[in-house]
Amino acid sequence: MESIDNGPLVWDAEGEQSAEELYRSRRVVNPSKPDTAGRTALLWGAKGGHDQVVEVILRRLDVDPNASGFDGRTPLLWAAKNGHREVVQRLLGRHDVNPNTGGIDGQTPLWCAAAKGYNEIVQLLLGREDLDPNLSPSYSQTPLSKATNAGKTDVVRMLLERSNVNPNQPDNSGRAPLHYAAMRGEHEVVSYFLRRNDVRPDATDLRGLTPLMTAAEYGRAEVVGLLLERRDVDPNGPGYDNQTALCFAAQQGKVAVVHKLLGRGDIDPDQADSAQRTPLPLATQRGKGDVVKVLLDRDDVNPNWPDNRGRAPLHYASERGDVEVVDFLLRRNDIKPDTPDGRGQTPLLTAAESYQGKVVRILLERGDVNPNKLGYQDQTALCLASQRGEVEVVKGLLGRGDINPDLPDRTCLIAPDEGHPPGPPTMDMMK
């Protein structure tokens, strides 16, 4: 048996019955004396969920029910954190128990219960009129934010039913609870938030992202649809790098989200980001063929839009060798397949220098593609293909009746492979 002044270990050593007998016999003279961790007998009883021990200790008039350990955690906080409903109820029955006291990390009893989805404990805590439901830890997620991020739907509903719970309070990343609901794709939870008249559905986080952009980036089509029903949600609002929700969805290949966004009559499908990239080149650059096809079906999408490097979507598709996307782009009657970028490279030149022989052959089938156009350093597609030893590409180029094999400089030599000696490409290679 521990000494009579070392109460915290009594219940742990012999159980609840011996603890009660010990307190009734007054062998423990100081119920508030802490152990080496600063924890009292009451705290140990609450942490372990020993309701009878807690009840016995609270009979003592000299007990401090808010005494905490060195970590700042009170008996109520430990009971809430560990899901001990009976102990929480008993402690909250005392008016001298502070329901808002948090540990040194700032976690309050409500925050702990909300994080773990202890519905009954949350309800008990909300029953205290002196409770502040918006207190947050040092990393600043409120109980509502934490419950939302943890997917505790019932807790979120209970909190949002309280008018003194702030549905918009951001954490240290600038994210409001609705951002987390949108990120997780929790359609039901999002609907709870949108029922609150004071919710701000278009609030931005520190990256400038709204809940709509967040849902679009993560491919949460159902949530996107729900948010788009609100006229106070701007589908064209710019976020990080001035990218819109459609930009985020396009580059991630979220086809269902793209369809939802394009369904809004006020959507601008050609709104560009800070690099002057619209959703179409963003999708093309990432090889998201399904999204490219959806975007190109719209007449108000410009297939020739140049970014800040002068590159159009066809440049990116040609560089990647994405035959499917190249084909989608070339089906548009308003496509300009011979436009040079900031370096002077046309899609044909880009494909040639990127070893994309299939794309070169596709482009050469078009009469509006000039195989002799000079690009960077006055090199032609034939010159670039020759330098890279792309014999099949060279053959394809030489097969064009309007090709000019007289190269602009002596650097354009066919690589010494495939049985061909170094030198300029000739019609003999066609044999």
Secondary structure as UniProt FT lines:
FT   TURN            4..5
FT   HELIX           7..9
FT   HELIX           10..14
FT   HELIX           16..24
FT   TURN            25..26
FT   TURN            31..32
FT   TURN            36..37
FT   HELIX           41..48
FT   HELIX           51..58
FT   TURN            61..62
FT   TURN            65..66
FT   TURN            70..71
FT   HELIX           75..81
FT   TURN            82..83
FT   HELIX           85..92
FT   TURN            95..96
FT   TURN            99..100
FT   TURN            104..105
FT   HELIX           109..116
FT   HELIX           119..126
FT   TURN            129..130
FT   TURN            133..134
FT   TURN            138..139
FT   HELIX           143..149
FT   TURN            150..151
FT   HELIX           153..160
FT   TURN            163..164
FT   TURN            167..168
FT   TURN            172..173
FT   HELIX           177..184
FT   HELIX           187..194
FT   TURN            197..198
FT   TURN            201..202
FT   TURN            206..207
FT   HELIX           211..217
FT   TURN            218..219
FT   HELIX           221..228
FT   TURN            231..232
FT   TURN            235..236
FT   HELIX           240..242
FT   HELIX           245..252
FT   HELIX           255..262
FT   TURN            265..266
FT   TURN            269..270
FT   TURN            274..275
FT   HELIX           279..285
FT   TURN            286..287
FT   HELIX           289..296
FT   TURN            299..300
FT   TURN            303..304
FT   TURN            308..309
FT   HELIX           313..320
FT   HELIX           323..330
FT   TURN            333..334
FT   TURN            337..338
FT   TURN            342..343
FT   HELIX           347..353
FT   TURN            354..355
FT   HELIX           357..364
FT   TURN            367..368
FT   TURN            371..372
FT   HELIX           376..378
FT   HELIX           381..387
FT   TURN            388..389
FT   HELIX           391..398
FT   TURN            401..402
FT   TURN            410..411
FT   TURN            418..419
FT   HELIX           427..430
//
